Amino acid sequence: MSDKESYELLGFDNVLLPVGDLGEAVGFYERAGFSVGFRFDEGGIALLKVGGETPGILLHLEEELRHRTPPWPSPRVWLEVPDARVAARELAAAGIPPLDEVFQVATGWAVEIADPWGNVLGFTDYGKRPELGRRN
């Protein structure tokens, strides 16, 4: 055993996304299929649930942030869904158009959206590699 201390990555806590209007952001993400774990307007935060996990996507109010298109390249948060093609159709029906067409990836299909502040979220499935998915 070394006398140097080390640390271990245990998993994700939360992913923070800056937004310019907390109410508008919560509405956008609810239309995108997220449920709100909690909302604390005085602190400028709202937590969106992701599956059954405790961590989620934390919306953080940045009052000076205006609507913008996603910068390229920009960081992306991808989430696993049972079928990305179904997700794309449901998102479009909710008034959230994909950034591009649904596309193939090594594990299956994927689609990306951007919120009004340019945060990019992807939805991907494991149709080609179900043994790697959460529902294998």
C-alpha positions, 0 to 999 in steps of 0.5 A, a space after each residue: 500500500 502506498 503512502 500517497 492518498 488516492 481517490 476513486 470515482 464512484 459514479 455521477 452525482 448530478 450534471 448541471 445545465 445553465 438556463 436563463 429562466 427556470 420556469 421555462 426550462 422546467 416546462 421544456 424538459 417536462 415536454 421532453 419527458 423528464 419529471 421534476 425531482 424537486 424545484 427550489 426557485 429561491 436557489 435557482 435550481 431544479 432537479 430532473 429525474 433520470 430513470 430510477 437513479 438518485 442523481 439527475 440533471 440539475 438545472 441551474 439559473 444563470 439570470 444573464 443567459 439568453 437563448 442561444 443555439 448550441 455552440 459546435 462542438 459543445 458538451 453533450 449529455 446522452 441518456 439511454 432510452 429503450 428506442 431512440 427512434 420512438 424518442 425522436 418521434 415523441 419529442 417532435 410531437 411535443 414540439 421539440 425538434 431534433 438537431 438532426 435526423 436520428 442516426 446510427 451509433 455503434 450500439 444502436 440509434 441516437 437523436 439529439 435535441 438542444 434546449 433554448 440555451 444551447 444545452 445538448 442532450 442525446 437519447 440513445 438506445 442499445 438495439 444493436 448491443 442489448 447486452 450493454 444496456 440497462 435492460 439486458 
